Amino acid sequence: MRQCGGEREGFTLIELLVVIAIIAVLMGILMPALSRVRNQARGVACQSNLKQWGTIWAMYTDQNNGLFPRRGSDSGRWIDLLYDYYHKDPKFRVCPVAKKIAAPNGATATSEISGDEESSWGIVAPSGNRPVGTWGSYGINGWVYVAADATLYGKPRESFWNTPNIRGAAQVPMFLDCIFWCGWPDDDDKPPALPERTSRNYSDEEAMHRFCIDRHAQGINAVFLDYSVRKIWLKELWRVKWSKRFNTAREVAWPEWMAQYREN
């Protein structure tokens, strides 16, 4: 305010514009910082969820002679077997980044049930022993199961881990951010040509696509077989030991959208 001849005057238009410009500059500086803080908080909450899942899996294997579920082509799904552990508390089954449910009214086709980096998978329609209304944003590394047959979905039984009690458990991802409730990545799986929310490739033949989602600033969160929890960079997905036969030294041709991403 100015005083002139004893009378008070309002701000001039120029002064108001200067104030607005200063506020705009400050907002431009603060918003990215606030966004980073929000995303970091979501990442911490996600890792807290996965620590709870690690506890659940430890309880299950302790009660199952140290073994993971016996998985057949249509049996042994964790969403069935662990239902009593997780159904009463829906919050920890979903990463804070992916609260939107892909099929809130239920669906049967994989492409309808599957989520993306900002959506959880589900809701799963009833099928056999599968509970109605199941949804989540995490999925299991299918290679940790006990294979019920000589091959499971074309994958040899001897490549499965069966138990968390192995050497190098800290390098074997167990339960992770995922667009589906399971996946069996192989070392020759190619990265998605486009970010997964765009390409929508849910093929079992390229199962790494289910985990290769930019949910946490170039990475996803995971709990490993030793029950440790940490972030995995997307490029690092090809450097952790998914199965006994997984070659972590294989060369990978990165698509343009991942080319500048960090590896560790």
C-alpha positions in Angstrom: 0.0 0.0 0.0 1.0 3.6 -0.6 0.1 6.7 1.4 -0.3 10.0 -0.5 -1.8 13.1 1.0 -3.0 11.1 4.0 -5.0 8.7 1.9 -4.3 5.0 1.4 -4.1 3.7 -2.2 -4.5 0.1 -3.4 -1.8 -1.9 -5.2 -1.1 -0.8 -8.7 -1.6 -3.2 -11.5 2.2 -3.5 -12.0 2.7 -4.4 -8.4 0.0 -7.1 -8.5 1.6 -8.6 -11.6 5.0 -8.6 -9.9 3.5 -10.4 -6.9 1.7 -13.0 -9.1 4.9 -13.5 -11.1 6.9 -14.2 -7.9 4.2 -16.6 -6.7 4.3 -18.4 -10.0 8.1 -18.7 -9.9 8.0 -20.1 -6.3 5.3 -22.6 -7.3 7.4 -23.7 -10.2 10.3 -24.3 -7.8 8.3 -26.0 -5.1 6.0 -28.3 -7.2 8.7 -30.6 -8.5 10.2 -30.9 -5.0 6.8 -31.6 -3.5 6.1 -34.2 -6.3 9.4 -35.9 -5.5 8.6 -36.0 -1.8 5.2 -37.5 -2.5 6.6 -40.1 -4.8 9.3 -41.0 -2.2 6.6 -41.4 0.4 4.7 -43.7 -1.8 7.8 -45.7 -2.4 8.4 -46.1 1.3 4.7 -47.1 1.9 5.0 -49.7 -0.9 8.1 -51.2 0.7 6.3 -51.3 4.0 3.6 -53.3 2.3 6.1 -55.7 0.9 7.7 -56.2 4.3 4.3 -57.4 5.5 4.1 -59.7 2.5 7.5 -61.1 3.4 6.2 -61.9 6.8 3.2 -63.7 5.3 5.4 -65.7 3.0 7.7 -66.6 5.9 4.7 -67.8 8.0 3.4 -69.8 5.0 6.7 -71.6 4.3 7.4 -72.2 8.0 4.0 -74.0 8.2 4.6 -75.8 4.9 7.9 -77.6 5.7 9.9 -74.8 4.3 8.3 -75.0 0.9 6.4 -72.7 -1.4 3.0 -73.7 -2.7 2.8 -76.7 -5.1 1.8 -75.1 -8.3 -0.1 -76.9 -11.1 -1.5 -75.4 -14.3 -4.8 -74.7 -12.5 -4.0 -75.1 -8.8 -1.7 -73.7 -6.1 -2.2 -70.0 -6.9 -1.1 -67.8 -4.0 -4.2 -65.6 -4.3 -6.2 -68.7 -3.3 -3.8 -70.2 -0.7 -3.0 -67.0 1.1 -6.5 -65.5 1.1 -7.0 -65.8 4.8 -3.8 -63.9 5.4 -4.6 -60.8 3.3 -8.3 -60.5 2.6 -9.2 -58.6 5.8 -6.8 -55.7 5.1 -7.0 -54.5 1.5 -4.6 -51.6 2.0 -1.3 -53.4 2.1 -2.1 -55.5 -1.0 -1.9 -52.4 -3.2 1.0 -50.0 -3.8 -0.1 -46.3 -3.2 0.8 -45.5 -6.8 -1.7 -48.1 -8.1 -4.9 -47.6 -6.1 -7.1 -47.6 -9.2 -8.5 -51.1 -9.9 -8.3 -52.3 -13.5 -11.6 -54.1 -13.6 -13.7 -52.9 -10.6 -16.8 -54.8 -11.9 -14.9 -58.0 -12.4 -13.6 -59.5 -15.6 -12.4 -62.8 -17.0 -9.9 -61.9 -19.8 -6.3 -61.3 -18.8 -6.2 -58.1 -20.8 -9.2 -56.8 -18.7 -7.9 -57.9 -15.3 -4.3 -56.8 -15.8 -3.2 -53.4 -14.4 -0.4 -51.1 -15.3 2.0 -48.8 -13.5 -0.8 -46.8 -12.0 -3.5 -49.5 -11.7 -3.8 -52.7 -9.7 -4.9 -55.9 -11.3 -8.4 -57.3 -10.7 -11.1 -57.5 -9.7 -10.9 -61.3 -10.4 -14.1 -63.0 -11.3 -15.0 -66.3 -9.5 -13.3 -69.4 -11.1 -13.0 -72.7 -9.3 -11.4 -72.2 -5.9 -10.4 -68.6 -6.7 -12.0 -66.1 -4.2 -14.4 -63.5 -5.6 -13.3 -59.9 -5.6 -9.5 -60.4 -5.3 -7.3 -57.5 -6.5 -3.8 -56.2 -5.8 -0.8 -54.5 -7.4 1.9 -57.2 -6.5 2.7 -60.5 -8.2 4.8 -63.5 -7.4 7.9 -64.6 -9.2 6.4 -67.9 -10.4 9.8 -69.6 -10.3 9.7 -69.8 -6.5 6.9 -72.3 -6.6 7.2 -76.1 -6.3 6.2 -77.3 -9.8 3.6 -80.1 -9.5 4.6 -81.6 -12.9 7.7 -82.2 -14.9 6.9 -79.0 -16.7 4.7 -76.1 -15.7 3.5 -73.9 -18.6 6.4 -75.4 -20.6 9.0 -74.6 -17.9 11.1 -77.4 -16.5 10.6 -78.4 -12.9 14.4 -78.4 -12.2 14.5 -74.6 -12.8 12.1 -73.8 -9.9 13.5 -72.7 -6.5 10.9 -74.6 -4.3 12.1 -73.0 -1.1 13.5 -69.7 0.3 16.2 -71.7 2.0 18.8 -71.4 -0.7 22.3 -69.9 -1.2 22.1 -66.4 -2.9 18.5 -65.8 -1.6 19.1 -62.1 -1.6 19.4 -62.1 -5.4 16.1 -64.0 -6.0 13.0 -61.7 -6.3 10.0 -63.3 -4.7 7.1 -60.8 -4.6 7.1 -57.6 -6.6 5.2 -54.7 -8.1 3.4 -56.3 -11.0 0.5 -55.8 -13.5 -0.7 -59.3 -12.8 -0.6 -61.8 -9.9 2.2 -63.9 -11.3 4.9 -64.2 -14.0 7.7 -66.5 -15.1 10.4 -64.2 -16.6 13.1 -65.7 -18.8 16.5 -64.1 -19.6 15.6 -63.9 -23.3 12.4 -61.9 -22.6 12.7 -58.6 -24.5 11.9 -55.3 -22.7 8.6 -53.7 -23.7 8.9 -51.7 -26.9 6.8 -49.0 -25.2 6.0 -48.3 -21.5 3.7 -51.1 -20.4 0.8 -48.8 -19.9 0.9 -48.2 -23.6 1.9 -51.5 -25.1 -0.4 -53.7 -22.9 1.5 -56.9 -23.6 0.5 -59.5 -21.1 1.9 -62.6 -22.8 3.4 -65.4 -20.7 6.0 -65.6 -23.5 7.3 -62.2 -22.5 6.5 -62.4 -18.8 9.1 -59.8 -17.8 6.7 -57.2 -19.2 4.5 -57.8 -16.2 7.2 -56.5 -13.9 8.9 -54.0 -16.2 6.7 -51.1 -15.2 7.9 -47.6 -14.3 6.1 -47.4 -11.0 8.8 -46.0 -8.8 11.0 -43.6 -10.8 12.7 -46.1 -13.2 12.1 -49.1 -10.9 9.8 -51.3 -8.9 9.9 -52.6 -5.3 10.4 -56.2 -4.3 10.8 -58.6 -1.4 13.5 -61.2 -2.0 13.8 -64.8 -0.9 15.8 -63.7 2.2 12.8 -61.4 3.0 14.8 -58.3 2.4 13.0 -55.5 0.6 14.5 -53.0 -1.8 14.0 -51.2 -5.1 14.9 -52.9 -8.4 15.8 -50.6 -11.3 14.1 -51.7 -14.5 17.3 -52.5 -16.3 18.3 -54.5 -13.2 15.4 -56.8 -13.7 17.6 -58.7 -16.2 20.4 -58.9 -13.6 18.6 -60.6 -10.7 18.2 -64.4 -10.5 14.6 -65.1 -11.3 15.1 -68.9 -11.8 17.9 -71.4 -11.5 18.4 -71.3 -15.3 18.2 -67.5 -15.6 21.4 -66.0 -17.3 22.0 -62.7 -15.7 24.9 -61.9 -18.1 22.8 -62.0 -21.3 23.0 -58.8 -23.4 19.8 -56.8 -23.6 18.8 -54.4 -26.4 17.1 -51.5 -24.6 14.1 -49.7 -26.3 14.3 -46.0 -26.7 12.2 -45.2 -23.6 14.5 -47.2 -21.4 17.9 -46.3 -23.0 18.8 -43.6 -20.5 17.5 -45.4 -17.4 20.1 -46.3 -14.8 21.0 -49.9 -14.2 22.0 -49.9 -10.5 
